[in-house]
């Protein structure tokens, strides 16, 4: 089973193909317990009207297109937390998008259980915020490093300084999202050059990076931007390299 990191971006009528592999993996797990339609937990945290009501209903329907899975949607308000019961008797876990710090707070009580289940083969799909918090060290937001702008303020997640926090621990690289659309690649580059992280990936909208037992797989319409620190003999950062992994 795999970790699916989606860079965000959704509109009504979008092709469900980006989620085919995730749903197929959930179906395999469901079949092992006799389910013909897999049950998928979908966790959503709402701050104000973000994500919108249209997204909260339409996006799970996209994943479940044609009745291929049964989304169990749980919505909490920012400041509230998920109960471990949301993970009971499910074949896949989806964490949606919105305000990343609010998601990190909301999943805090279930982090250990998520790690155990994913380690036992439960497929995980993180969309935007859900992708960012999947990391060992999550890049939570911010647009400044030492008062120097490193990305558009609109992408700051209501934070000023670029902020890191302990994430779900499902992947060992930092993750940023909406890369080409919001200009967040520069935040990951700057965080790497400053030594805050040792590199990571910035994922375009409409694009997924699938991390499994084999080679990394890129799905969708955009690119995954790979950022790596260049180190000297003393393990100090002396530069940053950037490349892309194109969609198949």
Long-range contacts (C-beta under 8 A, 24 or more apart in sequence): 1-25, 1-28, 1-29, 1-118, 1-121, 1-122, 1-123, 1-212, 2-123, 2-124, 2-210, 2-211, 2-212, 2-213, 3-118, 3-123, 3-124, 3-126, 3-134, 3-170, 3-171, 3-210, 3-211, 3-212, 4-123, 4-124, 4-125, 4-126, 4-208, 4-209, 4-210, 4-211, 5-126, 5-131, 5-134, 5-171, 5-175, 5-201, 5-203, 5-208, 5-209, 5-210, 5-211, 6-125, 6-126, 6-127, 6-128, 6-130, 6-131, 6-177, 6-203, 6-207, 6-208, 6-220, 7-128, 7-131, 7-177, 7-178, 7-179, 7-202, 7-203, 7-204, 7-205, 7-206, 7-207, 7-208, 7-222, 7-224, 8-97, 8-127, 8-128, 8-131, 8-177, 8-178, 8-181, 8-203, 8-205, 9-178, 9-181, 9-204, 9-205, 9-206, 10-55, 10-58, 10-59, 10-62, 10-127, 12-54, 12-58, 14-62, 14-206, 16-62, 16-63, 16-65, 16-66, 17-219, 18-206, 18-207, 18-208, 18-219, 18-220, 19-62, 19-63, 19-125, 21-210, 21-217, 21-219, 22-63, 22-92, 22-94, 22-123, 22-125, 23-63, 23-64, 23-68, 23-69, 23-92, 25-92, 25-123, 26-69, 26-91, 26-92, 26-123, 27-68, 27-69, 27-91, 29-91, 29-92, 29-121, 29-122, 29-123, 30-91, 33-91, 35-91, 37-67, 37-68, 37-69, 37-70, 38-69, 38-70, 38-91, 38-92, 39-69, 39-70, 39-72, 39-89, 39-90, 39-91, 39-92, 40-64, 40-69, 40-70, 40-71, 40-72, 40-90, 40-91, 40-92, 40-93, 40-94, 41-72, 41-74, 41-86, 41-87, 41-90, 41-92, 41-93, 41-94, 42-71, 42-72, 42-73, 42-74, 42-94, 42-96, 43-74, 43-76, 43-82, 43-86, 43-93, 43-94, 43-95, 43-96, 43-106, 43-107, 43-130, 44-73, 44-74, 44-75, 44-76, 44-96, 44-98, 45-75, 45-76, 45-77, 45-78, 45-80, 45-96, 45-98, 45-99, 45-102, 45-103, 45-106, 45-129, 46-75, 46-76, 46-77, 46-78, 46-98, 47-77, 47-78, 47-98, 47-99, 47-102, 48-78, 50-98, 50-99, 51-96, 51-97, 51-98, 55-96, 55-97, 56-96, 59-96, 59-127, 60-94, 63-94, 63-125, 76-106, 78-102, 78-105, 78-106, 79-105, 80-106, 81-105, 81-106, 81-107, 81-108, 81-109, 82-106, 82-107, 82-109, 82-110, 83-109, 83-110, 84-109, 84-110, 84-113, 86-110, 87-113, 87-114, 87-117, 90-122, 91-122, 91-123, 92-122, 92-123, 92-124, 92-125, 93-117, 93-118, 93-122, 93-123, 93-124, 93-125, 94-124, 94-125, 94-126, 94-127, 94-130, 95-124, 95-125, 95-126, 95-127, 95-129, 95-130, 95-133, 95-134, 96-127, 96-128, 96-129, 96-130, 97-127, 97-128, 97-129, 97-130, 97-177, 98-128, 98-129, 99-129, 99-157, 99-158, 100-128, 100-129, 100-132, 100-133, 100-138, 100-140, 100-141, 100-157, 101-140, 101-141, 101-157, 101-158, 101-159, 101-163, 102-129, 103-129, 103-130, 103-133, 104-133, 104-138, 104-140, 104-165, 104-167, 107-133, 107-168, 111-168, 111-169, 114-168, 114-170, 115-168, 115-169, 115-170, 118-170, 124-170, 126-175, 128-177, 128-178, 129-177, 131-175, 131-177, 131-203, 132-167, 132-175, 132-176, 132-177, 133-167, 133-168, 134-167, 134-168, 134-170, 134-171, 134-175, 135-167, 135-168, 135-169, 135-170, 135-171, 135-172, 135-173, 135-174, 135-175, 135-200, 136-166, 136-167, 136-169, 136-171, 136-172, 136-173, 137-164, 137-165, 137-166, 137-167, 137-174, 137-197, 138-164, 138-165, 138-166, 138-167, 138-168, 138-174, 138-175, 139-163, 139-164, 139-174, 139-175, 139-176, 139-187, 139-188, 139-191, 139-197, 139-200, 140-164, 140-165, 142-187, 143-187, 145-190, 145-191, 145-194, 145-196, 146-194, 148-190, 150-186, 150-187, 150-189, 150-190, 150-191, 151-182, 151-183, 151-184, 151-186, 151-187, 151-190, 152-182, 152-183, 154-182, 155-182, 155-183, 155-184, 155-187, 162-187, 162-190, 162-191, 162-196, 164-191, 164-196, 164-197, 171-211, 173-199, 173-200, 173-201, 174-198, 174-199, 174-200, 174-201, 175-200, 175-201, 175-202, 175-203, 176-200, 176-201, 176-202, 176-203, 177-202, 177-203, 177-205, 178-204, 178-205, 179-203, 179-204, 179-222, 179-223, 179-225, 180-204, 180-205, 180-222, 180-223, 181-205, 185-225, 185-227, 185-242, 188-225, 188-227, 189-227, 189-240, 189-242, 192-227, 192-228, 192-229, 192-237, 192-240, 193-229, 193-237, 193-239, 193-240, 194-237, 195-229, 195-237, 198-228, 198-229, 199-226, 199-227, 199-228, 199-229, 199-240, 200-227, 201-225, 201-226, 201-227, 201-245, 202-227, 207-247, 209-245, 216-245, 217-248, 218-245, 218-246, 218-247, 218-248, 219-247, 219-248, 220-247, 221-247, 222-247, 223-247
